[in-house]
Structure formats: structure tokens, C-alpha cells
Amino acid sequence: MRSALILAALAAMVAGNPLPQELDWAAIDEALADPIPTTTDSSIPTAPADALVTYDPVAEIAAVQKEISTDPISAPSPTATAAPEEKRSFLVKSLAKRDACQPEVDSFPKGPVVHSPGDDDASFLAYQPFHDAALGAVTPPGYTKSYTDLNKTSNAYGYMGWVAMASYDPLACSKLCDNNVGCASFNIHFERTPVVAPGAGCENPESTTLIKCNLWGGPVNFENAVNTGETRTNFVVVHTGSNGYVSKTIEPALGYTEPLYLEDAAINAPLNCDGTDSYMGVKIFNSGAPFDARLCAAACNSQNDYNTKQALKTKTVPRLCRFFNTYILLKNGVSVGQYCALYTHCWDESFATNKLQYRGSDRYTKVFSYAFANATDTGVHPVCPAA
């Protein structure tokens, strides 16, 4: 579990209104220096039995708890430095490279094969039944459609593998997502693929069609639909009829309220009326594991354990985490990681106003934003004079 520690300054106050709460640039720089592992269709297993990735939330949560106990979140400080961390990655198995001209997809169910007017990418992309299937597809219960009938697929957060389907069936694909822990969205599409591995002697082999259901641990959207295919020797792989769907639910965090969906906005908490700050710090998770609010809850709880122990030693009152806001942070549309901002007390959706920040020419946005409050102790805002 990779994470980064807080170095952010306090939010500024101008004319009684807070400026957007500054992102933790030092933590972001650390995350970007060790980016999320990326995967393409050509680098994952192709056997349906082992193509999907297994996510173990118990192990990931335990890793967060261990990390906080030895390397807690620091109080906001412009001079603080993060201690070196153990780097862990959520890895996807690699596909063994096939020799040229060896069969690639014999064991898969196939979609309609397009060899007219030619066996080429243009004929494939123009094949109307692919578009009809995508345009006529019914959105599965519990999901929202994020895009329809694109000639590209997503490169979203938390890659979880794919399965070849016998038909273009978003409902069946949604059930695969529902039954795989950590899955938050899926993309279904037609892919032009070679029947044998391209290479010497088979530079541009005959094509066939796979109907792929790709699962993701974060949301698919138009912005991250960037995969238009690839050229393998002289064979052109393309996608079409691509639909994306995002689940309306996420896993609850034990001991916390039901998730409050904030869409593409983050909490922008002002200073309290007595001048104190409820903001405690941030964790960024970018191992490549699925988006999981329970990781933030583990960080919040473990930080409380650490702060309580330290307060007993110093005979002071500990600062306790009672609320967190988590989302996927994007830099120019590419995922930086799962961002977890921790607070001493609860803020409602009226404070979810932080959507866009620039750093130089780089554009930072948020998606899949949720807020959680401690179910039994939401914290007490300071009582100040009405003035």
C-alpha cells in the first residue's frame, strides 16, 4: 500500500470566505514519482479463468494500520518531511509472450467476424451491428451509463482484468462486477483481435472479434476513455461499440455513516470560528488496488489510536479523526491515486465546493468523491459568539 504524508499549508481566508483548500503538493509529487502500475489488454492473462484480479481488502486494511502505527500522519506543517515508506504494489499477472503465428484466442467465445468489405480496421469500425448493440443496450440496475458507443475504451483507476463474453450483454458484465470485491465500474466493447500472434511470417493475420467485459476499481468516464487500440507488427487492434457503466454504490466503512456522494467536488473546510483547523492531513493510496473507502477509515482509526497513546504520555487532549473525504485525484485527466483527507469533525455537502485547482499548467480535478462521518462521534464545532 503506497501512501504519502501531509505537508499542506492551512487554507487561506479572504473576506470571510475560504479559498480552495490547497492540495498536498508534496504528497502528490511523491505519488507521481512512484505512479500507479498500468496495464493494457495485451499484458494481462487471456484465459477467462484467471483473467480477473482478486482484491483482498483485509490485507490492504492491515497494511494501512501497520503503516500508520509506525509512520503516523503529521500535523500540517510547511517544513515537515515524510519518512521513507515501504512500497507495495497491487500487481496484475502478466501474459506470457506467444511465439509468432501461435493461436491466441482459440479458447474464447467470439463475436461477429468482420471481413467485408475487407479484413481491416476500417471495416471493423464501420460495422453497424456493433453500434446498434451499444446504442440499444439497457443500463443494468444499480449502474449509471457514463458513455455510449465509443471507438475507445477506458484506462481507469484500479484495473481488475477482463472476461471474453459470448454476447454483448451489459447485465451479465454488471454481475461479474458485482461479484468481484472492489469493482466499481465496467466497460464492455467489441475488439478486433488477431487469431494468431502477429510476427515474422504472420505480420498481418486474419482477424476475429472478442466481446470484452473490463472491470475497474474506480469509475470509467469519457475523460479516461483513451485507449484506441494498438498496432501489433502490421495488425491493427481497434475497439468499437464501447459502453461504460459506473456502480451507484460503494462498500460501506464499518463504524461510519452511509457514504455521502459529492460527485466531482471535495470538502473545502474553513477555519473554525475560533481560528482552529479541523483538517488533520491526508493519505494518498496509489498501489493500483481498487478505490476503497475502508482504507481511509483504517487510516482515520489508526491515527486516533496513535494520537490517543501519545496524548496519554503527554497528558494532553488528543486530536481525533471523526470525518474523512475520499476521491480519485486526477492530474490532466490521469489518476494520481485515491486521496483521503481527514478532519476532526464533520462537514456537510454545502462545503463540497473544491472542484478544480491548477499548478502551473497542470489541471487537478476530482471524481468519485465521498464523505464519511464517525457513526457515533461526529465531533463538536467550537461554540463562538454570534458575531
C-alpha positions as CSV (number, residue, x, y, z in Angstrom):
1,M,0.0,0.0,0.0
2,R,1.7,3.1,-1.1
3,S,0.8,6.4,0.6
4,A,2.2,9.8,1.2
5,L,2.1,12.1,4.2
6,I,0.8,15.6,4.6
7,L,2.8,18.7,4.1
8,A,0.0,21.1,3.1
9,A,-0.4,24.6,4.4
10,L,-3.6,25.8,6.1
11,A,-6.4,27.1,3.8
12,A,-6.4,30.9,3.5
13,M,-9.2,33.1,4.5
14,V,-10.3,36.1,2.4
15,A,-13.2,38.3,3.3
16,G,-14.6,35.6,5.5
17,N,-14.7,33.0,2.7
18,P,-12.1,30.2,2.4
19,L,-10.1,29.8,-0.8
20,P,-10.0,26.3,-2.2
21,Q,-8.2,24.1,0.3
22,E,-4.7,23.6,-1.0
23,L,-3.9,20.1,-2.2
24,D,-0.9,18.4,-0.6
25,W,1.6,19.0,-3.4
26,A,4.5,17.2,-1.6
27,A,2.4,14.1,-1.2
28,I,1.2,14.4,-4.8
29,D,4.8,14.7,-6.0
30,E,5.8,11.6,-4.1
31,A,2.8,9.7,-5.5
32,L,3.6,10.8,-9.1
33,A,7.3,9.8,-8.6
34,D,6.1,6.3,-8.0
35,P,3.0,6.1,-10.2
36,I,0.1,3.6,-10.3
37,P,1.0,0.4,-12.1
38,T,-0.7,0.5,-15.5
39,T,-2.0,-2.4,-17.6
40,T,-3.1,-2.8,-21.1
41,D,-5.2,-5.6,-22.6
42,S,-2.1,-7.1,-24.2
43,S,-0.3,-7.5,-20.9
44,I,-3.0,-9.4,-18.9
45,P,-3.8,-13.1,-18.8
46,T,-6.1,-14.2,-21.6
47,A,-7.6,-17.3,-20.0
48,P,-11.1,-16.4,-18.7
49,A,-10.5,-18.5,-15.6
50,D,-7.6,-16.3,-14.4
51,A,-8.1,-13.0,-16.2
52,L,-9.8,-11.2,-13.3
53,V,-7.8,-9.8,-10.5
54,T,-8.6,-10.7,-6.9
55,Y,-8.6,-7.8,-4.3
56,D,-8.1,-8.7,-0.6
57,P,-9.4,-5.7,1.4
58,V,-8.4,-7.4,4.7
59,A,-4.8,-7.4,3.7
60,E,-4.9,-3.9,2.4
61,I,-6.5,-2.6,5.5
62,A,-4.0,-4.4,7.7
63,A,-1.2,-2.7,5.7
64,V,-2.7,0.7,6.3
65,Q,-3.0,0.0,10.1
66,K,0.6,-1.1,10.2
67,E,1.8,1.9,8.3
68,I,0.0,4.4,10.5
69,S,1.3,2.8,13.7
70,T,4.9,3.3,12.6
71,D,4.6,6.4,10.4
72,P,1.5,8.4,11.5
73,I,0.1,11.4,9.7
74,S,1.9,14.6,10.6
75,A,0.2,17.7,11.7
76,P,0.1,20.2,8.9
77,S,3.4,21.9,8.7
78,P,5.2,23.8,5.9
79,T,8.5,22.3,6.9
80,A,7.5,18.7,7.7
81,T,9.1,15.9,5.6
82,A,7.7,12.4,5.0
83,A,9.6,9.4,6.3
84,P,10.6,6.8,3.8
85,E,7.9,4.2,3.3
86,E,7.7,0.6,2.3
87,K,6.5,0.4,-1.3
88,R,3.8,-2.1,-2.1
89,S,2.1,-2.6,-5.4
90,F,-1.2,-4.2,-6.4
91,L,0.1,-6.2,-9.3
92,V,-1.7,-7.8,-12.3
93,K,-0.3,-11.0,-13.7
94,S,1.5,-10.7,-17.0
95,L,0.6,-12.5,-20.1
96,A,3.3,-14.9,-21.3
97,K,4.5,-13.8,-24.7
98,R,3.4,-16.0,-27.5
99,D,5.6,-17.0,-30.4
100,A,4.6,-15.6,-33.8
101,C,1.8,-17.4,-35.6
102,Q,0.7,-19.3,-32.4
103,P,-3.1,-19.3,-31.7
104,E,-4.2,-16.5,-29.3
105,V,-7.9,-16.8,-28.8
106,D,-8.9,-20.3,-29.6
107,S,-10.5,-20.9,-26.2
108,F,-12.6,-17.7,-26.2
109,P,-16.2,-17.1,-27.3
110,K,-16.3,-14.9,-30.4
111,G,-18.4,-12.1,-31.6
112,P,-19.4,-11.4,-35.2
113,V,-16.4,-11.6,-37.5
114,V,-16.0,-8.7,-39.9
115,H,-14.1,-9.5,-43.2
116,S,-16.2,-7.3,-45.5
117,P,-15.6,-5.1,-47.4
118,G,-12.2,-6.1,-46.1
119,D,-10.4,-7.7,-43.2
120,D,-9.2,-4.4,-41.8
121,D,-9.7,-1.9,-39.0
122,A,-11.8,0.5,-41.1
123,S,-14.3,-2.3,-42.0
124,F,-14.5,-3.3,-38.3
125,L,-15.2,0.2,-37.1
126,A,-17.9,0.7,-39.7
127,Y,-19.8,-2.5,-38.9
128,Q,-23.2,-1.2,-38.0
129,P,-24.4,-4.1,-35.8
130,F,-21.7,-3.3,-33.3
131,H,-23.0,0.3,-33.0
132,D,-26.6,-0.9,-32.8
133,A,-25.8,-3.2,-29.9
134,A,-24.1,-0.4,-28.0
135,L,-26.8,2.1,-28.7
136,G,-29.6,-0.3,-27.8
137,A,-28.1,-1.7,-24.6
138,V,-30.1,-1.4,-21.4
139,T,-28.3,0.1,-18.4
140,P,-28.1,-2.6,-15.7
141,P,-29.9,-2.0,-12.4
142,G,-27.7,-0.2,-9.8
143,Y,-25.5,1.4,-12.5
144,T,-25.3,4.7,-14.4
145,K,-24.1,4.9,-18.0
146,S,-21.0,7.1,-18.4
147,Y,-20.6,6.9,-22.2
148,T,-22.0,5.1,-25.2
149,D,-20.7,3.6,-28.4
150,L,-17.1,5.0,-28.4
151,N,-14.3,3.7,-30.5
152,K,-12.1,3.6,-27.4
153,T,-12.0,2.0,-24.0
154,S,-11.1,3.3,-20.5
155,N,-7.8,3.4,-18.7
156,A,-9.4,4.0,-15.3
157,Y,-8.3,3.5,-11.7
158,G,-7.8,0.1,-10.2
159,Y,-7.6,-2.3,-13.2
160,M,-9.3,-5.6,-12.3
161,G,-9.0,-7.6,-15.6
162,W,-11.4,-8.7,-18.3
163,V,-13.5,-11.6,-19.5
164,A,-14.5,-12.6,-23.0
165,M,-18.3,-12.7,-23.4
166,A,-20.5,-14.8,-25.6
167,S,-22.7,-11.8,-26.4
168,Y,-22.8,-8.0,-25.9
169,D,-24.6,-8.2,-22.5
170,P,-24.1,-5.3,-20.0
171,L,-26.3,-7.1,-17.5
172,A,-24.0,-10.2,-17.4
173,C,-21.0,-7.9,-17.2
174,S,-22.5,-6.0,-14.3
175,K,-23.0,-9.3,-12.4
176,L,-19.3,-10.0,-12.9
177,C,-18.5,-6.6,-11.4
178,D,-21.0,-7.2,-8.5
179,N,-19.4,-10.5,-7.7
180,N,-15.8,-9.2,-7.6
181,V,-14.8,-7.3,-4.4
182,G,-13.6,-3.8,-5.2
183,C,-15.2,-3.5,-8.6
184,A,-16.7,0.0,-9.1
185,S,-17.4,0.1,-12.9
186,F,-17.1,-1.8,-16.1
187,N,-16.5,-1.2,-19.8
188,I,-18.0,-3.5,-22.5
189,H,-16.9,-3.3,-26.1
190,F,-16.1,-5.2,-29.4
191,E,-12.4,-5.7,-30.1
192,R,-10.7,-6.6,-33.4
193,T,-8.1,-9.1,-32.5
194,P,-5.8,-11.5,-34.4
195,V,-6.5,-15.2,-34.4
196,V,-2.7,-15.9,-34.1
197,A,0.1,-13.8,-32.7
198,P,1.4,-11.3,-35.2
199,G,5.1,-11.6,-36.0
200,A,7.6,-12.9,-38.6
201,G,5.6,-15.0,-41.1
202,C,2.3,-13.7,-39.7
203,E,2.7,-10.0,-40.0
204,N,-1.0,-9.3,-40.6
205,P,-3.0,-12.4,-39.7
206,E,-6.7,-12.9,-40.1
207,S,-8.9,-11.2,-37.5
208,T,-11.7,-12.2,-35.2
209,T,-13.9,-10.4,-32.7
210,L,-13.8,-10.5,-28.9
211,I,-16.6,-9.0,-26.8
212,K,-14.7,-7.9,-23.7
213,C,-16.0,-7.0,-20.3
214,N,-13.3,-5.0,-18.5
215,L,-13.7,-4.4,-14.7
216,W,-12.3,-1.4,-12.8
217,G,-11.9,-0.5,-9.2
218,G,-12.7,3.2,-9.9
219,P,-15.1,5.0,-12.3
220,V,-14.9,4.8,-16.1
221,N,-15.8,8.1,-17.8
222,F,-15.4,9.9,-21.0
223,E,-12.2,11.6,-19.8
224,N,-10.4,8.3,-19.1
225,A,-11.6,6.6,-22.3
226,V,-8.3,7.0,-24.1
227,N,-7.4,3.5,-25.3
228,T,-8.0,3.5,-29.1
229,G,-6.1,0.2,-29.7
230,E,-2.6,-0.7,-30.9
231,T,-0.7,-2.0,-33.9
232,R,1.0,-5.4,-33.4
233,T,3.5,-5.8,-36.3
234,N,1.1,-5.0,-39.2
235,F,-2.1,-6.0,-37.4
236,V,-4.3,-3.1,-36.2
237,V,-6.3,-3.8,-33.0
238,V,-9.3,-1.4,-32.6
239,H,-12.3,-1.2,-30.3
240,T,-15.9,-0.1,-31.0
241,G,-19.3,-0.2,-29.5
242,S,-17.7,0.8,-26.2
243,N,-20.1,1.5,-23.4
244,G,-19.1,2.4,-19.8
245,Y,-21.1,1.9,-16.6
246,V,-20.4,3.0,-13.0
247,S,-21.9,1.4,-9.9
248,K,-24.2,3.6,-7.8
249,T,-22.9,2.0,-4.6
250,I,-19.6,1.5,-2.8
251,E,-18.6,-0.6,0.1
252,P,-19.6,0.9,3.5
253,A,-17.0,1.6,6.1
254,L,-17.7,-0.1,9.4
255,G,-18.3,2.4,12.2
256,Y,-19.1,5.2,9.8
257,T,-22.2,6.7,8.4
258,E,-23.5,5.8,4.9
259,P,-21.4,7.4,2.2
260,L,-22.4,10.9,1.1
261,Y,-21.7,11.2,-2.6
262,L,-20.2,14.5,-3.5
263,E,-19.7,13.8,-7.3
264,D,-16.7,15.8,-8.6
265,A,-16.2,18.1,-5.5
266,A,-14.1,17.9,-2.4
267,I,-14.8,19.3,1.1
268,N,-13.4,22.8,1.4
269,A,-13.4,23.3,5.2
270,P,-12.9,26.8,6.5
271,L,-11.1,27.5,9.8
272,N,-13.4,27.2,12.8
273,C,-14.8,30.4,14.2
274,D,-12.2,30.3,17.0
275,G,-9.4,30.1,14.4
276,T,-8.6,26.4,14.8
277,D,-8.4,24.0,11.9
278,S,-10.3,20.7,11.7
279,Y,-8.1,19.5,8.9
280,M,-5.7,16.8,10.1
281,G,-3.8,15.6,7.0
282,V,-4.0,13.3,4.0
283,K,-3.1,9.9,2.7
284,I,-2.8,9.1,-0.9
285,F,-3.1,5.4,-1.9
286,N,-1.8,4.6,-5.3
287,S,-0.8,0.9,-5.3
288,G,-3.2,0.2,-8.1
289,A,-5.7,-1.5,-5.8
290,P,-9.4,-0.7,-6.2
291,F,-10.8,2.5,-4.7
292,D,-11.9,1.5,-1.2
293,A,-13.2,4.0,1.4
294,R,-12.3,1.4,4.1
295,L,-8.7,2.2,3.6
296,C,-9.4,5.8,4.6
297,A,-11.4,4.6,7.6
298,A,-8.5,2.4,8.7
299,A,-6.1,5.4,8.4
300,C,-8.6,7.6,10.4
301,N,-9.0,4.9,13.1
302,S,-5.3,4.0,13.4
303,Q,-4.3,7.7,13.6
304,N,-6.7,8.0,16.5
305,D,-5.1,5.1,18.2
306,Y,-1.7,6.7,17.8
307,N,-2.8,10.1,18.9
308,T,-4.5,8.7,22.0
309,K,-1.4,6.9,23.1
310,Q,0.7,10.0,22.6
311,A,-1.7,12.1,24.5
312,L,-1.6,9.7,27.5
313,K,2.2,10.2,27.6
314,T,2.0,14.0,27.4
315,K,-1.3,14.3,29.4
316,T,-2.9,16.3,26.7
317,V,-6.2,16.0,24.8
318,P,-5.7,14.1,21.5
319,R,-6.9,15.3,18.1
320,L,-9.2,12.7,16.9
321,C,-10.3,11.9,13.3
322,R,-14.0,11.8,13.0
323,F,-14.7,12.5,9.3
324,F,-13.0,11.9,6.0
325,N,-13.5,12.8,2.4
326,T,-12.1,10.4,-0.2
327,Y,-11.9,10.7,-4.0
328,I,-9.8,9.9,-7.0
329,L,-7.5,12.8,-7.8
330,L,-6.7,13.4,-11.5
331,K,-3.8,15.3,-13.0
332,N,-4.7,16.3,-16.5
333,G,-7.3,13.5,-16.5
334,V,-4.9,10.8,-15.3
335,S,-5.3,9.2,-11.9
336,V,-2.8,10.2,-9.2
337,G,-4.4,7.9,-6.7
338,Q,-7.1,7.6,-4.0
339,Y,-6.9,10.8,-1.9
340,C,-8.1,10.7,1.7
341,A,-8.5,14.0,3.6
342,L,-9.0,13.6,7.4
343,Y,-10.9,16.0,9.7
344,T,-11.6,16.3,13.4
345,H,-15.3,16.9,12.9
346,C,-18.0,16.6,10.3
347,W,-18.8,18.9,7.4
348,D,-21.9,18.7,5.2
349,E,-22.3,18.8,1.5
350,S,-22.6,22.6,1.4
351,F,-18.8,22.7,2.0
352,A,-18.2,20.5,-1.1
353,T,-17.1,23.3,-3.3
354,N,-13.5,22.4,-4.2
355,K,-13.5,21.1,-7.8
356,L,-10.6,22.4,-9.8
357,Q,-7.1,23.6,-9.0
358,Y,-4.2,24.4,-11.2
359,R,-0.5,24.0,-10.5
360,G,1.3,25.8,-13.3
361,S,-0.4,24.5,-16.5
362,D,-1.4,21.2,-14.8
363,R,-5.1,20.7,-14.1
364,Y,-6.2,18.8,-11.0
365,T,-9.7,17.6,-10.7
366,K,-11.6,15.1,-8.5
367,V,-14.1,12.3,-9.4
368,F,-15.9,9.7,-7.3
369,S,-15.9,11.9,-4.2
370,Y,-17.5,10.5,-1.0
371,A,-17.6,11.7,2.6
372,F,-18.0,9.6,5.7
373,A,-18.6,10.6,9.4
374,N,-18.0,8.6,12.5
375,A,-21.3,6.9,13.3
376,T,-21.2,7.7,17.0
377,D,-19.0,10.7,17.3
378,T,-19.1,13.4,14.5
379,G,-17.1,15.9,16.5
380,V,-18.2,19.2,18.0
381,H,-17.7,22.5,16.2
382,P,-16.5,25.2,18.6
383,V,-19.1,27.5,20.1
384,C,-18.3,31.1,19.3
385,P,-20.2,34.4,19.8
386,A,-22.7,35.1,17.1
387,A,-20.7,38.0,15.9
